[in-house]
């Protein structure tokens, strides 16, 4: 039934992809050449960007807060986290810890009239900490925000270290937020917080993709099973850090990194199960440290393919036969896949309509270091893809966010503290 729902999604005739997933007839098929320009540098862990049509760029820094770069190049610090200085206002409940902090940012499709933007951040307002989606109103001069409304206030946060050796506080924190240009609803990715119960849990909203309106209410047609929180669009996720919408169909795709194997890109269907279930005593697994089997027994799987039968699967189709199957698995490797966006426009030549994904893997236990951009040609049905690695015009770094700006260029944020612009020709 879910497949039928997708077939009914709106598809503007002029922008629809061909059945093979190739760009529309007449477009070029060659890869563009990229040039590189630094937009902002010396930032502290820039996490995400969102644009207005005139080029105004909102951006977040994980442990500092929300700022805006005006078209003139002037940067104004809008909303600071606890202990941040130089901001027009601060919020003492916002904090960072490990992977958690201020993350995704999105601009309301109706910004011209309502001046709303949205930010995903970790907050201490509710013990032991939660992740929240906050709606803010930007003033006419783009120098301050006001009217904070926490439209989602109950996303799980991991407050403590695990018995297993891989997760401190703030782990697997999710945090990408994007409006779908097709349906106008806000999609929110949340992480499993190293809690085995969370991804398949009907009412804990970590390990999910939420689909909500600007007030945080469930969007119609989310399709989650009976008993689920109605805001849930898809469940059974590990820690998706990318969500993007395919031009033409506006179908949502996630990019999420795997446990040292199998980074996944997945086409989402309403109510779909992404198939991640790290609970103990499931699918032949026994007990695991901290009741979280997400790293057991597969830690060395990436370097020993013979162990793959023992993997804790990113998509457990044995237990969940109807789980959403990934379009692409990074050839079975985990390399820290983060942001993702579909590219659109003839200037992108053969990449028009393709998805670009960013990596920032650190290459532990023999996994090759990521630190690259890949372009994926995904089949129309979202079940297969081929990959091309981008020939970068700058040093490879740990990419955190990818956004196509209103000028059609690709903006990338990285762990070196830079937001840069990549222009195709
Ligand atoms: Ca999956």
Boltz pocket constraint, residues with backbone or C-beta under 6 A from the ligand:
constraints:
  - pocket:
      binder: B
      contacts: [[A, 236], [A, 264], [A, 266], [A, 274], [A, 275], [A, 276], [A, 314], [A, 315], [A, 316], [A, 324], [A, 326]]
      max_distance: 6.0
